[in-house]
Amino acid sequence: MLQIFSVTKMIDFLKHAKVISIFSMFLVIASLTSLGVKGINWGLDFTGGTVVELEFSKPVDLLELRAQYETDAASGAVVQNFGSSRDVLIRLPVLEDLKSEVQVAAVMDGAQTIDAGVIQKRVEFVGPQVGKELAEQGGLAVIVALICILIYVSFRFEWRLAMGSVAALAHDVIVTLGIFSILQLEFDLTVLAGLLTVVGYSLNDTIVVYDRIRENFLKMRKGGPNEVVNTSITQTMSRTIITTGTTLVVVIALFLKGGSMIHGFATALLCGIFVGTYSSIYVASYLAIKLGICREHMMPVEIEKEGADQPSMMP
Protein backbone atom coordinates (compact mmCIF):
# COMPACT_ATOMS: atom_id res chain seq x y z
CA MET A 1 0.00 0.00 0.00
CA LEU A 2 2.83 2.39 0.85
CA GLN A 3 4.43 1.65 -2.52
CA ILE A 4 1.23 2.49 -4.39
CA PHE A 5 1.13 6.00 -2.93
CA SER A 6 4.89 6.54 -2.78
CA VAL A 7 6.16 9.83 -4.23
CA THR A 8 9.73 9.71 -5.55
CA LYS A 9 10.11 13.16 -7.11
CA MET A 10 10.32 16.12 -4.73
CA ILE A 11 7.21 18.33 -4.80
CA ASP A 12 7.63 22.06 -4.25
CA PHE A 13 4.91 22.45 -1.61
CA LEU A 14 6.24 25.82 -0.46
CA LYS A 15 5.91 27.34 -3.93
CA HIS A 16 2.42 28.57 -3.09
CA ALA A 17 2.96 28.83 0.67
CA LYS A 18 2.64 32.62 0.80
CA VAL A 19 -0.73 32.67 -0.99
CA ILE A 20 -2.13 29.83 1.11
CA SER A 21 -0.82 31.44 4.31
CA ILE A 22 -2.70 34.64 3.42
CA PHE A 23 -5.81 32.52 2.85
CA SER A 24 -5.29 30.90 6.28
CA MET A 25 -5.02 34.34 7.88
CA PHE A 26 -8.28 35.30 6.18
CA LEU A 27 -9.97 32.15 7.56
CA VAL A 28 -8.74 32.91 11.08
CA ILE A 29 -9.89 36.56 10.92
CA ALA A 30 -13.27 35.55 9.49
CA SER A 31 -13.66 32.89 12.21
CA LEU A 32 -12.77 35.31 15.02
CA THR A 33 -15.13 37.93 13.58
CA SER A 34 -17.99 35.44 13.41
CA LEU A 35 -17.26 34.20 16.94
CA GLY A 36 -17.36 37.79 18.19
CA VAL A 37 -20.47 38.87 16.26
CA LYS A 38 -22.63 35.75 15.91
CA GLY A 39 -21.13 33.67 18.70
CA ILE A 40 -21.62 29.92 18.99
CA ASN A 41 -24.94 28.16 18.80
CA TRP A 42 -24.60 26.42 22.16
CA GLY A 43 -26.46 23.15 22.47
CA LEU A 44 -28.64 21.98 25.28
CA ASP A 45 -25.62 20.48 27.06
CA PHE A 46 -24.28 23.97 27.77
CA THR A 47 -27.36 26.20 27.97
CA GLY A 48 -29.81 24.02 29.87
CA GLY A 49 -33.42 23.55 28.88
CA THR A 50 -35.57 20.99 27.09
CA VAL A 51 -35.19 19.54 23.61
CA VAL A 52 -38.10 17.85 21.85
CA GLU A 53 -37.61 15.99 18.58
CA LEU A 54 -40.75 15.49 16.49
CA GLU A 55 -41.40 13.47 13.34
CA PHE A 56 -44.30 14.64 11.17
CA SER A 57 -46.09 12.49 8.61
CA LYS A 58 -45.51 15.14 5.92
CA PRO A 59 -43.20 18.13 5.37
CA VAL A 60 -44.09 20.87 7.81
CA ASP A 61 -44.01 24.66 7.42
CA LEU A 62 -41.77 26.00 10.20
CA LEU A 63 -43.42 29.43 10.17
CA GLU A 64 -46.82 27.85 10.73
CA LEU A 65 -45.40 25.66 13.49
CA ARG A 66 -43.72 28.61 15.22
CA ALA A 67 -47.04 30.44 15.22
CA GLN A 68 -48.47 27.62 17.34
CA TYR A 69 -45.89 28.26 20.05
CA GLU A 70 -46.68 31.91 20.73
CA THR A 71 -47.99 30.96 24.14
CA ASP A 72 -46.65 31.35 27.66
CA ALA A 73 -45.94 27.62 28.02
CA ALA A 74 -43.86 27.47 24.81
CA SER A 75 -42.35 30.96 25.08
CA GLY A 76 -38.89 31.28 23.56
CA ALA A 77 -39.09 28.02 21.62
CA VAL A 78 -36.47 27.62 18.86
CA VAL A 79 -37.87 25.57 15.98
CA GLN A 80 -35.68 24.13 13.22
CA ASN A 81 -35.52 21.21 10.81
CA PHE A 82 -33.42 18.29 11.91
CA GLY A 83 -32.21 16.13 9.04
CA SER A 84 -35.28 16.31 6.80
CA SER A 85 -38.33 18.53 6.22
CA ARG A 86 -40.44 16.10 8.29
CA ASP A 87 -38.13 16.03 11.31
CA VAL A 88 -38.23 19.06 13.62
CA LEU A 89 -36.13 19.90 16.65
CA ILE A 90 -37.62 22.25 19.25
CA ARG A 91 -35.46 23.80 21.97
CA LEU A 92 -37.18 25.26 25.00
CA PRO A 93 -35.45 27.53 27.54
CA VAL A 94 -35.68 26.97 31.28
CA LEU A 95 -38.65 28.89 32.75
CA GLU A 96 -38.78 29.25 36.52
CA ASP A 97 -42.55 29.17 36.81
CA LEU A 98 -43.10 26.21 34.46
CA LYS A 99 -42.10 22.58 34.65
CA SER A 100 -40.55 20.92 31.59
CA GLU A 101 -43.50 18.49 31.40
CA VAL A 102 -45.88 21.43 30.87
CA GLN A 103 -43.62 22.83 28.13
CA VAL A 104 -43.44 19.47 26.34
CA ALA A 105 -47.24 19.11 26.53
CA ALA A 106 -47.63 22.56 24.97
CA VAL A 107 -45.23 21.61 22.18
CA MET A 108 -47.18 18.44 21.40
CA ASP A 109 -50.50 20.29 21.44
CA GLY A 110 -49.22 22.81 18.91
CA ALA A 111 -47.73 20.10 16.68
CA GLN A 112 -50.91 18.00 16.74
CA THR A 113 -52.89 21.04 15.62
CA ILE A 114 -50.93 20.94 12.37
CA ASP A 115 -50.48 17.16 12.03
CA ALA A 116 -52.45 14.70 14.14
CA GLY A 117 -50.02 11.92 13.22
CA VAL A 118 -46.94 13.62 14.67
CA ILE A 119 -44.60 11.37 16.66
CA GLN A 120 -42.52 12.45 19.65
CA LYS A 121 -39.14 10.77 19.10
CA ARG A 122 -37.21 12.03 22.12
CA VAL A 123 -37.24 14.50 25.00
CA GLU A 124 -34.11 15.65 26.82
CA PHE A 125 -33.76 17.99 29.79
CA VAL A 126 -30.64 19.60 31.25
CA GLY A 127 -30.75 21.96 34.24
CA PRO A 128 -29.19 25.42 33.83
CA GLN A 129 -26.60 24.82 36.57
CA VAL A 130 -25.47 21.56 34.98
CA GLY A 131 -25.19 23.31 31.61
CA LYS A 132 -23.05 26.08 33.11
CA GLU A 133 -20.72 23.56 34.76
CA LEU A 134 -20.39 21.58 31.52
CA ALA A 135 -19.49 24.76 29.61
CA GLU A 136 -16.80 25.69 32.13
CA GLN A 137 -15.34 22.18 32.28
CA GLY A 138 -15.42 21.85 28.47
CA GLY A 139 -13.52 25.11 27.96
CA LEU A 140 -11.04 24.11 30.66
CA ALA A 141 -10.48 20.74 28.96
CA VAL A 142 -9.50 22.44 25.69
CA ILE A 143 -7.16 24.90 27.44
CA VAL A 144 -5.45 22.16 29.50
CA ALA A 145 -4.99 20.02 26.38
CA LEU A 146 -3.35 22.90 24.48
CA ILE A 147 -1.06 23.75 27.42
CA CYS A 148 0.07 20.11 27.80
CA ILE A 149 0.74 19.92 24.06
CA LEU A 150 2.72 23.17 24.19
CA ILE A 151 4.91 21.78 27.00
CA TYR A 152 5.45 18.48 25.18
CA VAL A 153 6.39 20.05 21.84
CA SER A 154 8.66 22.63 23.49
CA PHE A 155 10.71 19.86 25.12
CA ARG A 156 10.82 17.64 22.03
CA PHE A 157 11.65 20.19 19.32
CA GLU A 158 13.64 23.34 18.74
CA TRP A 159 11.60 26.41 19.73
CA ARG A 160 11.02 27.53 16.12
CA LEU A 161 9.38 24.21 15.32
CA ALA A 162 7.46 24.33 18.59
CA MET A 163 6.07 27.76 17.71
CA GLY A 164 4.98 26.47 14.31
CA SER A 165 3.13 23.49 15.78
CA VAL A 166 1.36 25.59 18.41
CA ALA A 167 0.32 28.13 15.76
CA ALA A 168 -1.04 25.29 13.60
CA LEU A 169 -3.06 23.90 16.53
CA ALA A 170 -4.51 27.33 17.33
CA HIS A 171 -5.31 27.78 13.63
CA ASP A 172 -7.16 24.45 13.45
CA VAL A 173 -9.22 25.07 16.60
CA ILE A 174 -10.17 28.64 15.63
CA VAL A 175 -11.14 27.74 12.05
CA THR A 176 -13.19 24.72 13.16
CA LEU A 177 -15.02 26.84 15.76
CA GLY A 178 -15.46 29.54 13.11
CA ILE A 179 -17.17 27.11 10.74
CA PHE A 180 -19.64 26.16 13.49
CA SER A 181 -20.21 29.85 14.24
CA ILE A 182 -20.67 30.95 10.61
CA LEU A 183 -23.08 28.10 9.83
CA GLN A 184 -24.65 28.32 13.30
CA LEU A 185 -24.32 24.58 13.78
CA GLU A 186 -25.26 23.36 17.23
CA PHE A 187 -22.26 22.97 19.55
CA ASP A 188 -22.74 20.25 22.15
CA LEU A 189 -20.56 17.80 24.08
CA THR A 190 -20.08 15.53 21.06
CA VAL A 191 -18.70 18.49 19.09
CA LEU A 192 -16.35 19.30 21.97
CA ALA A 193 -15.11 15.70 21.85
CA GLY A 194 -14.60 16.08 18.11
CA LEU A 195 -12.66 19.31 18.65
CA LEU A 196 -10.29 17.61 21.10
CA THR A 197 -9.86 14.76 18.61
CA VAL A 198 -8.96 17.31 15.93
CA VAL A 199 -6.27 18.73 18.22
CA GLY A 200 -4.69 15.28 18.62
CA TYR A 201 -5.00 14.43 14.92
CA SER A 202 -3.44 17.71 13.80
CA LEU A 203 -0.59 17.41 16.32
CA ASN A 204 0.20 13.86 15.20
CA ASP A 205 0.38 14.96 11.56
CA THR A 206 2.67 17.87 12.45
CA ILE A 207 4.96 15.72 14.63
CA VAL A 208 5.48 13.23 11.78
CA VAL A 209 6.51 16.02 9.40
CA TYR A 210 8.74 17.66 12.03
CA ASP A 211 10.55 14.41 12.79
CA ARG A 212 11.42 14.03 9.11
CA ILE A 213 12.47 17.70 8.84
CA ARG A 214 14.84 17.31 11.79
CA GLU A 215 16.24 14.09 10.35
CA ASN A 216 16.81 15.59 6.89
CA PHE A 217 18.48 18.70 8.27
CA LEU A 218 21.15 16.38 9.67
CA LYS A 219 21.30 14.10 6.58
CA MET A 220 21.20 16.59 3.71
CA ARG A 221 24.50 18.43 3.53
CA LYS A 222 23.36 20.54 0.61
CA GLY A 223 20.18 22.52 0.13
CA GLY A 224 18.51 25.30 2.06
CA PRO A 225 15.62 25.11 4.53
CA ASN A 226 12.99 25.26 1.76
CA GLU A 227 14.47 22.23 -0.02
CA VAL A 228 14.75 20.28 3.24
CA VAL A 229 11.14 21.01 4.17
CA ASN A 230 9.84 20.18 0.68
CA THR A 231 11.78 16.91 0.70
CA SER A 232 10.50 16.00 4.17
CA ILE A 233 6.87 16.68 3.28
CA THR A 234 7.24 14.70 0.04
CA GLN A 235 8.69 11.74 1.94
CA THR A 236 5.78 11.72 4.41
CA MET A 237 3.13 12.25 1.71
CA SER A 238 2.32 8.54 1.26
CA ARG A 239 1.72 8.20 4.99
CA THR A 240 -0.47 11.33 4.98
CA ILE A 241 -2.56 10.10 2.04
CA ILE A 242 -3.19 6.69 3.60
CA THR A 243 -3.91 8.03 7.11
CA THR A 244 -6.17 10.84 5.92
CA GLY A 245 -7.94 8.62 3.40
CA THR A 246 -8.78 5.82 5.82
CA THR A 247 -9.86 8.31 8.49
CA LEU A 248 -12.12 10.12 6.02
CA VAL A 249 -13.82 6.86 5.03
CA VAL A 250 -14.86 6.26 8.63
CA VAL A 251 -15.80 9.87 9.36
CA ILE A 252 -17.89 10.24 6.19
CA ALA A 253 -19.71 7.02 7.08
CA LEU A 254 -20.45 8.45 10.54
CA PHE A 255 -21.54 11.75 8.99
CA LEU A 256 -23.96 10.12 6.55
CA LYS A 257 -25.21 7.11 8.51
CA GLY A 258 -24.24 7.71 12.13
CA GLY A 259 -27.50 9.38 13.12
CA SER A 260 -28.30 12.71 14.70
CA MET A 261 -26.61 11.99 18.02
CA ILE A 262 -23.07 12.02 16.56
CA HIS A 263 -23.68 14.25 13.54
CA GLY A 264 -21.94 17.19 15.23
CA PHE A 265 -18.97 15.01 16.18
CA ALA A 266 -18.55 13.84 12.58
CA THR A 267 -18.91 17.39 11.26
CA ALA A 268 -16.16 18.66 13.58
CA LEU A 269 -13.86 15.82 12.50
CA LEU A 270 -14.51 16.43 8.79
CA CYS A 271 -13.62 20.11 9.15
CA GLY A 272 -10.64 19.38 11.37
CA ILE A 273 -9.13 16.70 9.12
CA PHE A 274 -9.04 18.98 6.07
CA VAL A 275 -7.83 22.01 8.02
CA GLY A 276 -5.32 20.05 10.10
CA THR A 277 -3.76 18.28 7.11
CA TYR A 278 -2.87 21.41 5.19
CA SER A 279 -1.94 23.41 8.30
CA SER A 280 0.89 20.95 8.99
CA ILE A 281 2.50 22.20 5.75
CA TYR A 282 1.39 25.76 5.24
CA VAL A 283 1.16 26.91 8.86
CA ALA A 284 3.50 24.81 11.00
CA SER A 285 6.36 24.17 8.55
CA TYR A 286 6.15 27.51 6.74
CA LEU A 287 6.11 29.48 10.00
CA ALA A 288 9.22 27.61 11.18
CA ILE A 289 11.00 28.69 7.98
CA LYS A 290 9.89 32.29 8.43
CA LEU A 291 11.29 32.17 11.98
CA GLY A 292 14.68 31.27 10.50
CA ILE A 293 15.03 27.53 11.10
CA CYS A 294 18.29 26.16 9.67
CA ARG A 295 20.70 23.23 9.93
CA GLU A 296 22.67 24.75 12.81
CA HIS A 297 19.57 24.75 15.00
CA MET A 298 19.19 20.98 14.55
CA MET A 299 22.75 20.12 15.53
CA PRO A 300 23.07 18.42 18.94
CA VAL A 301 24.68 20.55 21.60
CA GLU A 302 28.24 19.47 22.32
CA ILE A 303 28.82 19.07 26.04
CA GLU A 304 32.34 19.94 27.08
CA LYS A 305 33.83 17.31 29.37
CA GLU A 306 35.15 18.41 32.73
CA GLY A 307 38.87 19.15 32.50
CA ALA A 308 38.93 19.23 28.69
CA ASP A 309 40.52 22.70 28.82
CA GLN A 310 43.46 21.41 30.95
CA PRO A 311 46.77 20.34 29.35
CA SER A 312 47.21 16.62 28.79
CA MET A 313 49.27 14.67 31.39
CA MET A 314 50.39 12.13 28.79
CA PRO A 315 54.09 12.39 27.76
Sequence and secondary structure as in RCSB ss.txt:
>XXXX:A:sequence
MLQIFSVTKMIDFLKHAKVISIFSMFLVIASLTSLGVKGINWGLDFTGGTVVELEFSKPVDLLELRAQYETDAAS
GAVVQNFGSSRDVLIRLPVLEDLKSEVQVAAVMDGAQTIDAGVIQKRVEFVGPQVGKELAEQGGLAVIVALICIL
IYVSFRFEWRLAMGSVAALAHDVIVTLGIFSILQLEFDLTVLAGLLTVVGYSLNDTIVVYDRIRENFLKMRKGGP
NEVVNTSITQTMSRTIITTGTTLVVVIALFLKGGSMIHGFATALLCGIFVGTYSSIYVASYLAIKLGICREHMMP
VEIEKEGADQPSMMP
>XXXX:A:secstr
 TTTT   S   GGGGHHHHHHHHHHHHHHHHHHHHHT  EE HHHH EEEEEEE SS   HHHHHHTT SSTTT
T EEEE SSTTEEEEEE   TTS HHHHHHHHHHHHHHH TT EEEEEEEE HHHHHHHHHHHHHHHHHHHHHHH
HHHHHHS HHHHHHHHHHHHHHHHHHHHHHHHTT EE HHHHHHHHHHHHHHHHHHHHHHHHHHHHHHH SSS H
HHHHHHHHHHTHHHHHHHHHHHHHHHHHHHHHS GGGHHHHHHHHHHHHHHHHHIIIIIIHHHHHTT  HHHHS 
     TTTTS     
